[in-house]
C-alpha cells in the first residue's frame, strides 16, 4: 500500500491491515483443523466409524463464531467509514473539483456553501504521458494540518478523483455532487488521476496534489488573487 499522507488514510490503512490479520488468523485455524482431521482421523481400517446424528455444542460453535467475526469486522468498518465520510461544519479550505474530458479544474472557494465565491482557479489541459505539454499537469494545492473539503462535479460523464497516497477515491457523477474531507499530515507532491474509464483519452486525465505548509498555502492563494484569481 502507498504510504498514507492524511489522517483518514492512516485510519483506512489500519482497517485494511487489521482485516488481513483477521483473515489470516481464520485461515490458519481452518487449515489447522483440516490438517488435523486428515492426519489423525484418516481411514485406517475397513470398520465403519461410529455414526452420530449431530453434535449440538459444535453446531452452536460453528454458527456463532462466524457471526461474531462478521460483527467485529462490521463494527470497525462502520466506525472508520463514519470517520472518513463525516463532513465538518467549517472546513479550513474548500475546493470544487470539476472533471471533464479530458482534464481537471480546481476552483478554490471562500466557504463550503453552494453559492460560495471562487477566489482562485486552476484549469488543466489534457496531458499526454508520452509527450508532456508545457505547464504539465494541473496542480491542486492544499495546506497540511488543516481540514480540506473536496466538492466533486462532472458535467459530461462519470469520472473518479483518485490520489493513491490518500488511499481513497470518489466518483464525480453528472447530477450528483459528491464531497469528502481530508487532513493532510505530510507535505510533498503526490500523483493523482481519474480512476473511472471515461472515454478514449481517459489516460490523459492526470493531476498532482501538492501539500504545503499553511503559510505557503496562504501565499499561494494571495498570489493567485493578485493575478486575477486564475492560474
C-alpha positions as CSV (number, residue, x, y, z in Angstrom):
1,X,0.0,0.0,0.0
2,X,1.2,3.6,-0.6
3,X,2.4,5.5,2.4
4,X,-0.7,7.4,3.7
5,X,-0.5,11.2,3.9
6,X,-3.7,12.0,5.7
7,X,-5.4,11.2,9.0
8,X,-8.2,9.4,7.1
9,X,-5.8,7.4,5.0
10,X,-4.0,6.2,8.1
11,X,-7.3,5.0,9.6
12,X,-8.2,3.1,6.4
13,X,-4.7,1.5,6.2
14,X,-5.1,0.3,9.8
15,X,-8.5,-1.1,9.0
16,X,-7.1,-2.9,5.9
17,X,-4.2,-4.4,7.9
18,X,-6.5,-5.5,10.7
19,X,-8.8,-7.2,8.2
20,X,-5.9,-9.1,6.7
21,X,-4.7,-10.2,10.1
22,X,-8.2,-11.4,11.0
23,X,-8.4,-13.2,7.6
24,X,-5.0,-14.9,8.1
25,X,-5.9,-15.9,11.7
26,X,-9.2,-17.5,10.5
27,X,-7.3,-19.2,7.6
28,X,-4.7,-20.7,9.9
29,X,-7.4,-22.0,12.2
30,X,-9.4,-23.6,9.4
31,X,-6.3,-25.1,7.7
32,X,-5.1,-26.3,11.0
33,X,-8.4,-28.1,11.7
34,X,-8.3,-29.6,8.1
35,X,-4.8,-30.9,8.5
36,X,-5.5,-32.3,12.0
37,X,-8.6,-34.1,10.6
38,X,-6.6,-35.5,7.7
39,X,-3.7,-36.7,9.8
40,X,-5.5,-38.1,12.9
41,X,-8.9,-39.1,11.6
42,X,-7.9,-40.7,8.3
43,X,-9.2,-44.2,7.3
44,X,-7.1,-46.9,9.0
45,X,-9.4,-50.0,8.8
46,X,-12.4,-51.2,6.9
47,X,-14.6,-50.8,10.1
48,X,-17.4,-48.3,9.8
49,X,-16.7,-45.4,12.2
50,X,-19.2,-44.5,14.9
51,X,-22.2,-42.7,13.5
52,X,-23.7,-39.7,15.1
53,X,-26.6,-37.5,14.1
54,X,-25.3,-34.2,15.4
55,X,-23.2,-32.5,18.0
56,X,-25.1,-29.6,19.4
57,X,-22.2,-27.7,21.1
58,X,-20.1,-27.9,17.8
59,X,-23.1,-26.8,15.7
60,X,-23.7,-23.8,18.0
61,X,-20.0,-23.0,17.9
62,X,-19.6,-23.0,14.1
63,X,-22.8,-21.0,13.8
64,X,-22.0,-18.4,16.5
65,X,-18.3,-17.8,15.7
66,X,-18.9,-16.6,12.1
67,X,-21.5,-14.2,13.4
68,X,-19.0,-12.9,16.0
69,X,-16.3,-12.4,13.3
70,X,-18.8,-10.6,11.0
71,X,-20.0,-8.4,13.8
72,X,-16.5,-7.4,14.8
73,X,-15.5,-6.6,11.2
74,X,-18.7,-4.7,10.7
75,X,-18.2,-2.6,13.8
76,X,-14.7,-1.5,12.8
77,X,-15.7,-0.9,9.2
78,X,-18.7,1.2,10.2
79,X,-16.7,3.2,12.7
80,X,-13.9,4.0,10.2
81,X,-16.3,4.7,7.4
82,X,-18.2,7.2,9.6
83,X,-14.9,8.9,10.4
84,X,-13.7,9.1,6.8
85,X,-17.1,10.2,5.4
86,X,-18.0,12.8,8.1
87,X,-18.1,16.4,6.9
88,X,-17.2,19.2,9.3
89,X,-19.3,22.4,9.7
90,X,-16.5,24.8,8.7
91,X,-13.5,23.3,6.9
92,X,-10.4,25.5,6.5
93,X,-10.3,25.0,2.7
94,X,-12.9,24.2,0.2
95,X,-12.1,23.3,-3.4
96,X,-14.6,22.4,-6.1
97,X,-13.1,19.8,-8.4
98,X,-14.6,19.6,-11.9
99,X,-13.7,16.6,-14.0
100,X,-14.2,16.9,-17.7
101,X,-13.0,15.1,-20.9
102,X,-10.0,15.2,-20.5
103,X,-8.7,17.2,-17.6
104,X,-9.5,18.9,-14.3
105,X,-10.5,22.3,-13.0
106,X,-9.8,23.3,-9.3
107,X,-11.9,26.2,-8.0
108,X,-10.9,27.5,-4.6
109,X,-14.0,28.7,-2.7
110,X,-14.2,31.2,0.2
111,X,-16.7,28.8,2.0
112,X,-18.3,25.4,1.7
113,X,-21.7,27.0,0.9
114,X,-23.3,26.3,-2.5
115,X,-23.2,30.0,-3.5
116,X,-19.6,30.5,-2.3
117,X,-17.4,32.8,-4.2
118,X,-14.4,31.5,-6.3
119,X,-11.2,33.1,-5.2
120,X,-8.7,31.2,-7.4
121,X,-9.0,28.7,-10.3
122,X,-6.6,26.2,-11.8
123,X,-7.7,24.9,-15.2
124,X,-5.9,21.9,-16.7
125,X,-5.4,20.7,-20.3
126,X,-5.2,17.1,-21.3
127,X,-1.8,15.7,-20.6
128,X,-0.1,13.2,-23.0
129,X,2.1,11.0,-20.8
130,X,4.4,10.3,-23.8
131,X,4.5,13.9,-24.9
132,X,4.0,16.3,-21.9
133,X,2.8,19.7,-22.8
134,X,4.3,22.9,-21.4
135,X,3.0,23.6,-18.0
136,X,2.5,20.0,-17.1
137,X,-0.3,18.6,-15.0
138,X,-2.9,20.8,-13.2
139,X,-1.9,21.0,-9.5
140,X,-4.3,21.0,-6.5
141,X,-2.6,22.8,-3.7
142,X,-3.7,22.3,-0.1
143,X,-2.3,23.1,3.4
144,X,-1.0,20.5,5.7
145,X,-2.7,20.1,9.1
146,X,-6.0,21.7,8.1
147,X,-9.3,20.3,7.1
148,X,-9.8,20.3,3.3
149,X,-13.3,19.9,1.7
150,X,-13.3,18.5,-1.8
151,X,-16.5,19.0,-3.8
152,X,-16.7,16.8,-6.9
153,X,-18.6,17.9,-10.0
154,X,-18.9,16.3,-13.5
155,X,-20.6,18.0,-16.5
156,X,-20.2,15.2,-19.1
157,X,-19.6,11.6,-18.0
158,X,-18.6,9.8,-14.8
159,X,-15.0,10.4,-13.6
160,X,-13.3,9.4,-10.4
161,X,-11.0,11.5,-8.3
162,X,-8.1,9.4,-7.1
163,X,-4.9,10.2,-5.2
164,X,-3.3,6.8,-4.3
165,X,-1.5,8.4,-1.3
166,X,-4.9,9.3,0.2
167,X,-5.9,5.6,-0.1
168,X,-9.3,7.0,-1.2
169,X,-11.2,7.7,-4.4
170,X,-14.6,9.1,-5.1
171,X,-16.7,9.4,-8.2
172,X,-17.7,12.6,-10.0
173,X,-21.2,11.9,-11.4
174,X,-23.3,14.3,-13.5
175,X,-26.3,15.5,-11.5
176,X,-24.8,14.3,-8.2
177,X,-22.4,16.5,-6.2
178,X,-20.2,14.2,-4.1
179,X,-17.8,15.6,-1.5
180,X,-15.4,14.4,1.2
181,X,-12.8,15.8,3.5
182,X,-9.3,15.0,4.5
183,X,-6.5,16.4,6.6
184,X,-3.1,16.0,5.1
185,X,-0.2,15.5,7.5
186,X,2.8,15.2,5.2
187,X,4.0,17.9,2.8
188,X,5.1,17.0,-0.8
189,X,3.7,16.4,-4.2
190,X,1.6,13.3,-5.0
191,X,0.2,12.0,-8.2
192,X,-3.5,11.8,-9.0
193,X,-5.6,10.6,-11.9
194,X,-9.1,9.6,-13.0
195,X,-9.9,6.1,-11.9
196,X,-13.0,5.7,-14.0
197,X,-12.8,4.6,-17.6
198,X,-14.4,7.8,-19.0
199,X,-13.6,7.6,-22.7
200,X,-10.9,7.4,-25.3
201,X,-8.4,9.8,-23.6
202,X,-9.1,8.6,-20.1
203,X,-5.3,8.0,-19.6
204,X,-4.6,11.8,-20.1
205,X,-6.6,12.8,-17.1
206,X,-3.6,13.3,-14.8
207,X,-3.1,15.9,-12.0
208,X,-1.0,16.4,-8.9
209,X,-1.8,17.1,-5.3
210,X,0.7,19.4,-3.6
211,X,0.6,19.6,0.2
212,X,2.4,22.7,1.5
213,X,2.6,24.4,4.9
214,X,-0.3,26.7,5.9
215,X,1.9,29.8,5.3
216,X,2.9,28.6,1.8
217,X,-0.8,28.0,1.1
218,X,-1.8,31.5,2.1
219,X,0.9,32.9,0.0
220,X,-0.2,30.8,-3.0
221,X,-3.8,32.0,-2.7
222,X,-2.8,35.6,-2.3
223,X,-0.6,35.4,-5.4
224,X,-3.5,33.8,-7.3
225,X,-5.9,36.5,-6.3
226,X,-3.4,39.2,-7.2
227,X,-3.0,37.5,-10.6
228,X,-6.8,37.7,-11.2
229,X,-7.9,34.6,-9.5
230,X,-6.8,32.2,-12.2
231,X,-3.7,30.2,-12.9
